[in-house]
Amino acid sequence: MEQLQETYEAGGFVFRTKKEAELAQREIEGTKYLRQKLDMENPNAVFSIYQNLIEQDLFETPVGYCFLKELRAVSYTHLRAHETRSNL
């Protein structure tokens, strides 16, 4: 009979260890803080924060990676919206 392994949840993700779930929870708190401080309507600010987060290698869980993906999408959409034939 197969024994079920205990799992832990954080931010809609399931983790195998309590330590991973706790790390994800800290990342949730960090992303909440950034969302409060960051003007998501300002693509330049979003791109700057995105670059800093990548350079500092702050996120380690799917929670943080999803936040980075969201920031990247805002930045990419802004960059694409300002492309012209002359700079393609």
Backbone as numpy.savetxt, mean C-alpha at the origin, in Angstrom:
# Nx Ny Nz CAx CAy CAz Cx Cy Cz
-5.88 -38.13 9.99 -6.72 -36.96 9.99 -5.83 -35.71 9.99
-6.13 -34.79 9.10 -5.33 -33.59 8.95 -5.72 -32.57 10.01
-4.70 -32.01 10.68 -4.95 -31.01 11.71 -4.97 -29.63 11.07
-5.97 -28.83 11.39 -6.06 -27.48 10.87 -5.10 -26.56 11.60
-4.40 -25.76 10.83 -3.46 -24.81 11.41 -4.22 -23.54 11.78
-3.91 -22.99 12.93 -4.54 -21.75 13.36 -4.08 -20.63 12.42
-5.02 -19.76 12.05 -4.69 -18.63 11.20 -5.11 -17.33 11.88
-4.58 -16.24 11.38 -4.83 -14.92 11.94 -5.24 -13.99 10.80
-6.13 -13.06 11.08 -6.65 -12.16 10.06 -6.28 -10.72 10.39
-5.96 -9.97 9.35 -5.73 -8.53 9.48 -5.95 -7.89 8.13
-6.79 -6.89 8.10 -7.02 -6.14 6.87 -7.62 -6.97 5.75
-8.37 -8.00 6.10 -8.99 -8.84 5.09 -8.08 -9.93 4.54
-6.89 -10.04 5.08 -5.94 -11.07 4.67 -5.77 -12.08 5.80
-5.46 -13.30 5.43 -5.22 -14.36 6.41 -3.73 -14.64 6.47
-3.22 -14.72 7.70 -1.80 -14.95 7.93 -1.61 -16.23 8.73
-0.49 -16.87 8.52 -0.20 -18.13 9.21 0.28 -17.94 10.64
0.92 -16.79 10.88 1.45 -16.56 12.23 0.88 -15.28 12.82
0.87 -15.26 14.13 0.41 -14.07 14.85 1.34 -12.89 14.55
2.62 -13.17 14.44 3.62 -12.13 14.16 3.33 -11.43 12.82
3.01 -12.21 11.79 2.69 -11.64 10.48 1.42 -10.78 10.57
0.43 -11.27 11.29 -0.82 -10.53 11.43 -0.61 -9.23 12.20
0.24 -9.27 13.20 0.55 -8.06 13.96 1.29 -7.04 13.09
2.19 -7.51 12.26 2.89 -6.62 11.33 1.90 -5.99 10.36
0.99 -6.78 9.86 -0.04 -6.26 8.95 -0.90 -5.22 9.66
-1.22 -5.46 10.92 -2.02 -4.50 11.68 -1.27 -3.18 11.84
0.04 -3.25 12.07 0.83 -2.01 12.15 0.83 -1.28 10.81
0.88 -2.05 9.73 0.83 -1.41 8.41 -0.54 -0.77 8.17
-1.59 -1.39 8.66 -2.93 -0.79 8.55 -2.95 0.56 9.25
-2.40 0.60 10.45 -2.35 1.87 11.19 -1.52 2.91 10.43
-0.41 2.48 9.85 0.42 3.39 9.07 -0.28 3.93 7.84
-1.01 3.06 7.16 -1.73 3.52 5.96 -2.89 4.44 6.34
-3.53 4.19 7.48 -4.60 5.09 7.96 -4.03 6.48 8.21
-2.88 6.52 8.85 -2.22 7.80 9.13 -1.89 8.52 7.82
-1.31 7.80 6.89 -0.95 8.42 5.61 -2.18 8.91 4.86
-3.26 8.15 4.89 -4.49 8.57 4.22 -5.03 9.87 4.82
-4.90 10.02 6.14 -5.36 11.25 6.80 -4.52 12.45 6.39
-3.23 12.23 6.21 -2.31 13.34 5.92 -2.14 13.63 4.44
-2.38 12.63 3.61 -2.09 12.74 2.18 -3.31 13.22 1.40
-3.10 14.19 0.55 -4.15 14.68 -0.34 -4.15 13.81 -1.59
-5.05 12.83 -1.63 -5.10 11.90 -2.76 -5.52 12.59 -4.06
-5.98 13.82 -3.97 -6.34 14.59 -5.16 -5.13 15.31 -5.74
-4.01 15.23 -5.05 -2.77 15.87 -5.50 -1.81 14.78 -5.98
-1.84 14.47 -7.28 -1.02 13.37 -7.81 0.48 13.55 -7.57
0.95 14.78 -7.55 2.38 15.00 -7.30 2.75 14.58 -5.88
1.90 14.91 -4.92 2.13 14.52 -3.54 2.05 13.00 -3.39
1.08 12.39 -4.07 0.91 10.94 -4.02 2.15 10.26 -4.59
2.61 10.76 -5.72 3.79 10.16 -6.35 5.02 10.30 -5.46
5.16 11.45 -4.83 6.30 11.68 -3.94 6.27 10.71 -2.75
5.12 10.56 -2.13 4.99 9.62 -1.01 5.24 8.20 -1.48
4.69 7.85 -2.64 4.89 6.51 -3.20 6.38 6.21 -3.36
7.10 7.14 -3.95 8.54 6.95 -4.15 9.27 6.78 -2.82
8.93 7.62 -1.83 9.58 7.52 -0.52 9.30 6.17 0.14
8.06 5.71 0.05 7.71 4.42 0.66 8.47 3.27 0.00
8.60 3.34 -1.32 9.34 2.31 -2.05 10.82 2.34 -1.65
11.40 3.53 -1.63 12.82 3.66 -1.30 13.12 3.19 0.12
12.20 3.44 1.05 12.41 3.05 2.45 12.02 1.59 2.71
11.40 0.96 1.72 11.03 -0.45 1.84 10.25 -0.72 3.13
9.20 0.11 3.35 8.47 0.07 4.61 7.46 -1.06 4.73
6.90 -1.50 3.64 5.83 -2.48 3.72 6.33 -3.89 3.43
5.76 -4.85 4.17 6.18 -6.25 4.04 5.01 -7.21 3.88
3.79 -6.71 3.97 2.63 -7.60 3.91 1.72 -7.18 2.77
0.77 -8.03 2.41 -0.19 -7.67 1.36 -0.96 -6.39 1.67
-1.15 -6.09 2.94 -1.85 -4.86 3.33 -1.08 -3.65 2.79
0.19 -3.59 3.07 1.02 -2.48 2.60 1.17 -2.47 1.09
1.32 -3.66 0.51 1.46 -3.73 -0.95 0.21 -3.23 -1.66
-0.95 -3.51 -1.11 -2.20 -3.01 -1.70 -2.27 -1.48 -1.63
-1.79 -0.92 -0.53 -1.75 0.53 -0.41 -0.81 1.12 -1.45
0.36 0.51 -1.62 1.29 0.99 -2.64 0.67 0.91 -4.03
-0.04 -0.16 -4.29 -0.71 -0.32 -5.58 -1.72 0.79 -5.81
-2.44 1.15 -4.77 -3.41 2.24 -4.88 -2.71 3.57 -5.19
-1.62 3.84 -4.49 -0.87 5.07 -4.75 -0.30 5.08 -6.16
0.21 3.94 -6.59 0.77 3.84 -7.95 -0.29 4.12 -8.99
-1.50 3.63 -8.77 -2.58 3.84 -9.73 -2.92 5.32 -9.85
-2.94 6.03 -8.73 -3.22 7.47 -8.77 -2.12 8.19 -9.53
-0.89 7.85 -9.24 0.25 8.49 -9.89 0.28 8.19 -11.39
0.08 6.93 -11.74 0.12 6.51 -13.14 -0.99 7.18 -13.94
-2.18 7.22 -13.38 -3.31 7.86 -14.06 -3.00 9.32 -14.33
-2.41 9.99 -13.35 -2.05 11.40 -13.51 -1.00 11.56 -14.62
0.01 10.72 -14.60 1.06 10.83 -15.61 0.50 10.58 -17.01
-0.34 9.56 -17.14 -0.94 9.24 -18.45 -1.85 10.37 -18.93
-2.54 11.01 -18.02 -3.47 12.08 -18.40 -2.73 13.29 -18.97
-1.46 13.44 -18.62 -0.70 14.60 -19.08 0.24 14.30 -20.23
0.16 13.09 -20.77 0.98 12.77 -21.92 0.42 13.44 -23.16
1.32 13.83 -24.03 0.95 14.38 -25.32 1.75 13.66 -26.38
1.37 13.83 -27.62 2.10 13.16 -28.70 3.58 13.58 -28.70
3.87 14.79 -28.29 5.25 15.26 -28.33 6.15 14.60 -27.29
5.57 14.08 -26.20 6.44 13.46 -25.20 6.17 11.98 -25.03
5.54 11.35 -26.00 5.33 9.90 -25.97 6.53 9.19 -26.55
